[in-house]
């Protein structure tokens, strides 16, 4: 059961607004955990189970990144507007506006992982810990691993995917059903999909502006502005205590996560044996125990 929020609202971000949700009491003694969602172009909903950390004294901040959910939507903006730097600025602004810049922890899931890593590279004085969950450090490596995982799908599923991709019919029911086979193996192995995950999934569907611009039509077709993006060469700059999380069946395979472990001094890596891309939904009790252990050690 997700605890009720103690506050909701928006903060100004230039001429736009960033929506946020707080569970617990900010500034009450323990650092706030800021949950940074994936996509790019998803929403906070699927990360709501992190709010349970507030029951043990760590306030939790969720937010929707610009362009999605409760934040300002900008469907008319082109790909040149949606940059990594924009979302870095938004994250820094949120931390300042909420008054937690002196004491906070970042939890970045999927695309949120490299976004939080970039933030940590600037050595913010108040950043106490960093959790990078199910995240790429290099999108070229991510694409190589996507291709490998796709090769493991049943031949008829591969044929359906290729046929519709050649025709550009990504929205056809047949293509979506074939894509679901991949998602059920490597994104979320819980059946039926949890409501919070479905909520975020539908939010991307309802306004895919950011997702299409930066990522592309789906998980294994990164043809947007991130397709050549990598932070591997800068990871050594991170000096924040770091926890890495991934699932044994994750689309973020060991090859995808390895650079974080190799380059961030002292990074600890927990692999969830029964999970794919969403251990917080697939193995919630173990996930909570691992997170709590990390937070206590800070």
Secondary structure by P-SEA (a helix, b strand, c coil): cccccccccccccccbbbbbcccccccccbbbbbbbbccccccccccccccccccccbbbbbbbcccccccccccccccccccaaaaaaaaaaaaaaacccccbbbbbccaaaaaaaaaaaaccccccbbbbccccccaaaaaaaaaaaaaaccaaaaaaaaaaaaacccccaaaaaaaaaaaaccccccccccaaaaaaaaaaaaccccccccccccccccccccccccccccccccccbbbbbbccccccccccaaaaaacccbbbbbbbcccccccccccaaaaaaaaaaaaaac
